[in-house]
């Protein structure tokens, strides 16, 4: 059951990050996938910074931060690829 919550939080975080990070160009499905991966990244980053999250809201914040970081990195990589 925890895995289902993890996926739902990741999907919500991806959607939220897509709304906050306009112009990402990945679309709804892409942002949802980024959200699930961002949830893993957010948990890792918060662990490195020794920031503890509790409850559903804390997990959503960590996942959203991770998704925003991932969207930023993906946008940076795609912008550098388009340069000659």
N, C-alpha and C positions, 0 to 999 in steps of 0.2 A: 504494500500500500504506500510505503514511503517513496517508492520509485514513481508511482503515479503522481504524487504531490510534487516531486522534483520536476517531472515533465510539465505539469500545469504551471508551476511557478516560472520555469524557464520560458514557456510559451508566452505567458503574461509579461515577463521581463523583456522578451524580444519585441513584443508589440509596443510596449511602453518606450523602449529605447528607440525604436523606429519612429515613434511620434516625437520624441525629444530631439533626435538627430536627423533633422530634415535633410533631404537631398542625398540620402545614402544610396538609393537606387537599387536596393535588393528586393523590393516588393514585400508583400505580406508574408509569403511562405519563407522567403530568404531571411527576413527579420526574425521569424519564429525559430528557425533553425539556429540563427546566431544567438538567440536568447537562451536556448538550451545549452549551447556550447559556452555562452557567456556566464551561465549559472555556475558551471564548473570553474571557469576562470575567476569569477567573483569570489567564490569560496576559497580558492587558492590564494588570491591577492589579499583577502581579508585575513586569512591565516598567517600570511607572511608579515602583515602589518600588526598582527596580534589584536585585531578588532573582532570582538565576539558579537554574534547576532543571535537573537532569541526570537522565537515565535515566527509566525507566518510573515509578518511585516518585515522583520529583520532579514529573513531569507530573501524576500522579494527585493529589498534594497540592495543586498549583496549581488543578487543575480542581475539586477538592472545596471549596477555599476560595472559588472563584468561584461555585460552585453554592450554597454556604451564604449568601453575600452576596446572591445573586439571590433565594433563598427568603426571606430576611429582608426584602428590599425589596418583594417581592410580597405578603408577609403584611402589611407596613406599609401598602401601598396599599389592599389589600382591607379592612383594618380601618378605614382612614379613609373609605372609600367607604360603609361600613355605618353610619357616624355620621350623624345627621340634620343 
